[in-house]
Amino acid sequence: MKDLGYLAQDISILHRKYYKDTRESFKELGLNPTAACVLLTVHEYPQVNQNQVAKSLVIDKGLTTREVNKLQSLDYLVKVAGSGKAQLLTLTKTGEAVVDQVQTIRRSWWQARFDETGINAQSPLIPAIEAAVASIIDD
């Protein structure tokens, strides 16, 4: 059996390859892969704040701020007043319109990888990875 320590390396390879392969498609929308992830997170969790986005994606707050600013400049999202000092992120109509394209880019890349390997969405690997990610985000 392969040492589980290699799993992190393998996941990192997938992550880098996904970013490399999808960069040009996202660029056509004015995005990069990280900004696309931020956009999808705001779509999935309406009225989320920047700190929650950073925690959800496990990226630093500075990177989150830069990507949110980029999304604002593209008119993909706006900040709205929340309780106290909190500012909540909400997609604009323009942002909502590109979500389908972003999801299609992401889904197509993963489907191609699954098709090449015979893995499907019912693979026991999927819930195992989801459980590991959930335990990290819930910390």
C-alpha positions as CSV (number, residue, x, y, z in Angstrom):
1,M,0.0,0.0,0.0
2,K,1.2,3.5,-0.9
3,D,2.1,5.7,2.1
4,L,-0.8,8.1,2.8
5,G,1.7,11.0,2.9
6,Y,1.8,10.9,-0.8
7,L,-1.9,11.7,-0.9
8,A,-1.2,15.4,-0.1
9,Q,1.4,15.4,-2.9
10,D,-1.1,13.9,-5.3
11,I,-3.8,16.3,-4.4
12,S,-1.4,19.2,-4.8
13,I,-0.5,18.0,-8.3
14,L,-4.2,17.9,-9.2
15,H,-4.7,21.4,-7.8
16,R,-1.7,22.9,-9.7
17,K,-2.8,21.1,-12.9
18,Y,-6.4,22.4,-12.6
19,Y,-5.1,25.9,-12.1
20,K,-2.7,25.6,-15.1
21,D,-5.3,24.1,-17.4
22,T,-8.2,26.4,-16.5
23,R,-6.2,29.7,-16.3
24,E,-6.9,30.7,-19.9
25,S,-10.6,29.9,-19.7
26,F,-11.1,31.9,-16.6
27,K,-9.0,34.7,-18.1
28,E,-11.6,35.2,-20.8
29,L,-14.0,36.1,-17.9
30,G,-11.5,38.5,-16.3
31,L,-10.8,35.9,-13.6
32,N,-8.0,33.6,-12.4
33,P,-8.7,30.2,-10.8
34,T,-8.6,31.7,-7.3
35,A,-11.0,34.5,-8.1
36,A,-13.3,31.9,-9.7
37,C,-13.3,29.9,-6.4
38,V,-14.1,33.1,-4.4
39,L,-17.0,33.9,-6.9
40,L,-18.4,30.3,-6.5
41,T,-18.1,30.5,-2.7
42,V,-20.1,33.8,-2.6
43,H,-22.6,32.1,-4.9
44,E,-22.9,29.1,-2.7
45,Y,-23.1,31.1,0.6
46,P,-25.0,34.3,-0.1
47,Q,-24.3,37.1,2.5
48,V,-20.9,35.6,3.4
49,N,-18.1,37.8,4.6
50,Q,-14.5,37.9,3.5
51,N,-13.2,36.1,6.5
52,Q,-15.6,33.3,6.0
53,V,-14.5,33.1,2.3
54,A,-10.9,32.9,3.4
55,K,-11.6,30.2,5.9
56,S,-13.8,28.2,3.5
57,L,-11.1,28.2,0.8
58,V,-8.2,28.0,3.2
59,I,-6.5,31.1,1.7
60,D,-5.0,34.0,3.5
61,K,-7.0,37.2,4.1
62,G,-4.8,39.3,1.9
63,L,-5.3,37.1,-1.1
64,T,-9.0,37.1,-0.3
65,T,-9.1,40.9,-0.2
66,R,-7.3,41.1,-3.6
67,E,-9.6,38.7,-5.2
68,V,-12.7,40.4,-3.8
69,N,-11.5,43.7,-5.0
70,K,-10.9,42.2,-8.5
71,L,-14.4,40.8,-8.5
72,Q,-15.8,44.2,-7.4
73,S,-14.0,46.0,-10.2
74,L,-15.5,43.5,-12.7
75,D,-19.0,44.2,-11.2
76,Y,-19.3,40.6,-10.2
77,L,-19.9,41.3,-6.5
78,V,-20.6,44.1,-4.1
79,K,-20.1,44.6,-0.4
80,V,-23.2,45.3,1.7
81,A,-23.5,46.3,5.3
82,G,-23.9,43.5,7.7
83,S,-24.1,43.6,11.5
84,G,-21.5,45.8,13.3
85,K,-18.5,46.4,11.1
86,A,-19.1,43.3,9.0
87,Q,-19.5,43.7,5.3
88,L,-21.2,40.9,3.4
89,L,-20.5,39.8,-0.1
90,T,-23.3,39.5,-2.6
91,L,-23.1,38.7,-6.3
92,T,-24.4,41.2,-8.8
93,K,-26.5,40.3,-11.8
94,T,-23.3,40.3,-13.8
95,G,-21.7,38.0,-11.3
96,E,-24.6,35.6,-11.2
97,A,-24.5,35.5,-15.0
98,V,-20.9,34.2,-15.1
99,V,-21.4,31.6,-12.3
100,D,-22.7,29.1,-14.8
101,Q,-19.7,29.6,-17.1
102,V,-17.3,29.2,-14.1
103,Q,-19.1,26.1,-13.0
104,T,-18.9,24.7,-16.5
105,I,-15.2,25.3,-16.7
106,R,-14.6,23.6,-13.4
107,R,-17.0,20.7,-14.0
108,S,-15.6,20.0,-17.5
109,W,-12.0,19.8,-16.2
110,W,-12.9,17.4,-13.5
111,Q,-15.1,15.3,-15.8
112,A,-12.2,15.0,-18.2
113,R,-10.0,13.7,-15.4
114,F,-12.6,11.3,-14.2
115,D,-13.3,10.0,-17.8
116,E,-9.5,9.4,-18.3
117,T,-9.3,7.3,-15.1
118,G,-12.7,5.6,-14.9
119,I,-13.5,7.4,-11.6
120,N,-17.1,8.6,-11.3
121,A,-19.0,10.7,-8.9
122,Q,-20.1,7.6,-6.9
123,S,-16.5,6.7,-6.1
124,P,-15.9,6.2,-2.4
125,L,-13.0,8.6,-2.8
126,I,-15.3,11.6,-3.2
127,P,-17.0,11.4,0.2
128,A,-13.7,10.6,1.9
129,I,-12.1,13.8,0.4
130,E,-15.2,15.8,1.3
131,A,-15.1,14.6,4.9
132,A,-11.4,15.5,5.2
133,V,-12.0,19.0,3.8
134,A,-15.0,19.5,6.1
135,S,-12.8,18.6,9.1
136,I,-10.3,21.3,8.0
137,I,-12.9,24.0,7.4
138,D,-14.7,23.3,10.6
139,D,-11.5,23.8,12.7
